[in-house]
Amino acid sequence: MTLNHFLARAGLTSRRKAAELIREGRVTVNGQVQDNPAYRVASTDVVRADGDLIEQPESAYFILNKPKGYLTTLSDERRRPTVVQFFPPSVQGLVPIGRLDKDTSGLILLTNDGEFALRMAHPRYQVDKEYQVNCFGVPDDRDLARLERGITIEGKRTHPAQVNMVYASPEGHQATLRIVIHEGRKRQVRLMMEAIGHPVKDLSRVRIAHLTIKGMQPGECRRLPMKDVDRLKALVGLQPSERAPVRETGRAPKQPR
């Protein structure tokens, strides 16, 4: 990972401020000043900031049931509520894998393991993301087939999806679908539904791979058992975890002056 990411993941500061520290010559790698935030940190490198040794936290993995009304971001210039308020405060460097828009609820994975995050988000690994979609009107068989084959949104065709009709109102006013996709394009499910003429009324992500929303309250954040982490890692071609998960308590890294 890059040096500024390394410092941010250790809980020292944000990536932007970490880059400033690096450019100011306050960070050393193996005893030498390193002023390039994009420097790639090796596992054997010894990193210090203002003379203090910087160590990485143990990898941590959580799942959050995001309520509607919260942004999937670490900060917001307009001070709108973000998912960060649901993060366990004692675990450093957590970031969401992918995003749900402000008006979408449901499951988000959180981790400080960069390689795991990259692979879980990449469509190459075919990780299921299942959504429950309440829409206006009732899509017909032709509409469902278009979604299943792939549909062009914003100039690019989506990958094939799995689509099932769960409910259709007798009056034809609304319907509930289950849609499984492997991509994570911005507002993808909403745009897919708009493209077939049945805009979304309500949207929730109810499953990621084998993990489901069942039994989770809105805003609840759970640490994943290592058996679930290893199952996800196997899905994306990573080796099982070798170290114990990070403890919930502990001293935070010293903040820069």
C-alpha positions in Angstrom: 0.0 0.0 0.0 1.1 3.6 -0.4 2.8 5.4 2.5 0.0 7.9 3.1 -2.5 4.9 3.1 -0.2 3.1 5.5 -0.2 6.0 8.0 -4.0 6.5 7.7 -4.7 2.8 8.2 -2.6 2.9 11.3 -5.0 5.5 12.7 -2.5 8.3 12.7 -4.5 10.7 10.6 -6.4 11.0 7.4 -4.8 10.1 4.0 -4.8 13.8 3.0 -3.1 14.9 6.2 -0.8 12.0 6.1 0.4 13.1 2.6 1.1 16.6 4.1 3.2 15.0 6.9 5.2 13.0 4.3 5.8 16.1 2.1 7.0 18.0 5.2 9.7 15.5 5.7 8.3 14.2 9.0 8.2 10.5 7.9 11.1 8.1 7.6 11.3 4.7 6.1 14.2 2.5 7.3 15.8 5.6 8.8 15.7 7.7 5.6 13.3 10.6 5.1 10.6 9.6 2.5 8.7 12.6 1.1 6.7 10.7 -1.6 3.2 9.8 -0.4 2.9 7.3 -3.2 5.9 5.3 -2.0 4.9 1.6 -1.8 5.5 0.3 1.7 7.0 -3.2 1.9 6.3 -5.7 4.7 9.9 -5.3 5.9 9.9 -1.5 6.0 10.2 0.3 9.3 8.1 3.5 9.2 8.3 6.3 11.7 6.4 9.7 11.9 8.0 12.4 14.0 10.2 9.7 15.4 7.4 7.4 16.6 7.2 3.9 15.2 4.1 3.3 13.2 2.7 -0.2 13.3 -0.3 -1.6 11.4 -3.3 -2.8 13.4 -4.4 -6.4 13.0 -6.9 -6.9 10.1 -10.5 -6.5 11.2 -13.7 -7.4 9.4 -17.2 -6.2 10.2 -20.6 -6.1 8.6 -23.0 -3.2 8.9 -26.7 -2.9 8.3 -26.8 0.7 7.0 -30.0 2.6 7.6 -31.4 4.9 5.0 -30.3 8.6 5.3 -26.6 8.0 5.8 -23.8 8.5 3.3 -21.3 5.7 2.7 -18.2 7.8 3.1 -15.7 8.5 5.9 -16.5 12.3 5.9 -18.7 14.8 4.3 -17.9 18.5 3.7 -21.6 19.4 4.2 -21.7 17.6 7.6 -24.4 15.2 6.5 -24.6 12.0 8.6 -22.3 9.2 7.5 -21.9 5.5 8.3 -18.8 6.2 10.4 -21.0 6.8 13.4 -21.8 3.1 13.4 -18.1 2.0 13.3 -16.6 0.5 16.5 -14.5 3.4 17.8 -11.6 1.3 19.0 -10.8 -0.3 15.6 -8.5 1.7 13.4 -8.6 2.2 9.7 -11.9 0.7 8.8 -13.3 1.6 5.4 -16.5 0.5 3.6 -16.2 -1.9 0.7 -18.2 -0.3 -2.1 -21.1 2.1 -1.4 -24.8 2.3 -0.9 -26.4 5.6 -1.8 -28.0 7.7 0.9 -31.5 6.4 0.3 -30.5 2.7 0.1 -30.3 0.6 3.2 -28.7 -2.8 3.8 -25.4 -4.6 4.1 -21.9 -3.1 3.8 -18.7 -4.9 4.6 -16.1 -2.9 6.6 -12.4 -3.7 6.8 -8.9 -2.3 7.2 -7.5 -5.1 4.9 -6.8 -3.4 1.6 -6.3 -6.4 -0.6 -9.4 -8.1 0.8 -11.4 -4.9 0.1 -10.1 -4.6 -3.5 -10.9 -8.2 -4.4 -14.4 -8.2 -2.7 -15.3 -5.1 -4.8 -14.0 -6.4 -8.1 -16.5 -8.0 -10.5 -13.9 -10.5 -11.7 -14.5 -12.5 -8.5 -18.3 -12.8 -9.0 -19.3 -12.0 -5.5 -23.1 -12.0 -5.2 -24.8 -8.8 -4.1 -28.5 -9.4 -3.6 -31.0 -6.5 -3.5 -34.6 -6.4 -2.6 -36.3 -3.9 -4.9 -39.7 -2.3 -4.4 -40.6 -0.6 -7.7 -43.5 1.4 -9.2 -45.6 -0.7 -11.5 -45.1 -4.4 -12.4 -42.4 -5.3 -14.8 -43.4 -7.9 -17.4 -41.4 -10.9 -18.6 -39.7 -8.9 -21.3 -38.5 -6.3 -18.7 -37.2 -9.1 -16.5 -35.4 -10.7 -19.4 -33.7 -7.4 -20.2 -32.4 -7.1 -16.7 -31.2 -10.7 -16.8 -29.3 -10.3 -20.1 -27.7 -7.0 -19.2 -28.9 -3.5 -19.9 -27.1 -0.4 -21.1 -26.9 2.4 -18.5 -24.8 5.5 -18.8 -23.3 4.1 -22.1 -22.1 0.8 -20.7 -23.8 -2.6 -20.6 -24.3 -4.2 -17.2 -23.2 -7.8 -16.6 -26.0 -10.4 -16.6 -28.1 -10.5 -13.4 -30.3 -13.0 -11.6 -33.8 -11.6 -11.3 -36.9 -13.0 -9.5 -40.3 -11.6 -9.0 -41.3 -11.8 -5.3 -44.6 -10.0 -5.4 -46.8 -8.2 -7.9 -49.8 -6.2 -6.8 -53.1 -7.2 -8.4 -53.8 -3.6 -9.3 -50.4 -3.4 -11.1 -49.3 -0.4 -8.9 -46.1 -1.9 -7.5 -43.9 -5.0 -7.4 -41.0 -6.5 -5.3 -38.0 -8.1 -7.0 -34.9 -9.8 -5.9 -31.9 -8.9 -8.1 -28.4 -10.4 -7.8 -25.5 -8.6 -9.4 -21.7 -8.8 -9.2 -20.8 -5.2 -10.1 -20.8 -2.2 -7.9 -21.4 0.7 -10.3 -22.9 3.9 -8.8 -26.7 3.7 -8.4 -26.6 0.6 -10.6 -29.8 -1.1 -9.5 -31.8 2.2 -9.5 -30.5 3.0 -13.1 -31.4 -0.5 -14.3 -34.9 -0.2 -13.0 -35.3 3.3 -14.5 -34.1 1.8 -17.9 -37.0 -0.6 -18.0 -39.5 2.1 -16.9 -40.1 0.9 -13.3 -38.3 3.3 -11.0 -37.4 2.2 -7.5 -39.6 3.0 -4.5 -37.4 1.4 -1.9 -34.1 -0.5 -2.1 -32.1 -2.6 0.3 -29.1 -4.8 -0.1 -30.0 -8.0 1.7 -27.1 -10.3 1.0 -23.3 -10.2 0.2 -22.0 -13.7 -0.8 -23.3 -16.0 2.0 -23.9 -13.2 4.5 -27.5 -12.0 5.0 -29.3 -9.2 6.7 -31.4 -11.6 8.7 -31.5 -10.8 12.4 -29.6 -7.4 12.1 -31.2 -4.2 13.3 -30.7 -0.9 11.3 -27.4 0.6 12.3 -26.1 -2.7 13.8 -22.4 -3.4 13.2 -21.1 -6.9 13.9 -17.6 -8.3 13.8 -17.4 -11.2 11.3 -16.4 -14.6 12.8 -13.1 -15.8 11.2 -14.9 -18.7 9.6 -17.0 -16.2 7.6 -13.9 -14.1 6.8 -12.0 -17.2 5.5 -15.0 -18.3 3.5 -15.0 -14.8 1.8 -11.3 -14.9 1.3 -11.5 -18.3 -0.4 -14.2 -16.9 -2.7 -11.7 -14.2 -3.9 -8.6 -16.3 -4.0 -6.9 -15.2 -0.7 -5.3 -17.4 1.9 -7.1 -17.9 5.2 -6.3 -15.6 8.1 -3.3 -16.6 10.1 -3.5 -14.0 12.9 -6.1 -13.5 15.6 -8.5 -10.6 15.0 -7.8 -7.2 16.5 -9.1 -6.7 20.0 -11.9 -4.2 20.6 -9.8 -2.2 23.1 -6.3 -0.8 22.9 -4.3 2.4 22.7 -4.7 4.5 19.6 -1.6 5.6 17.7 -0.1 8.9 18.9 -1.6 11.8 16.8 0.8 14.1 14.9 1.6 17.4 16.4 
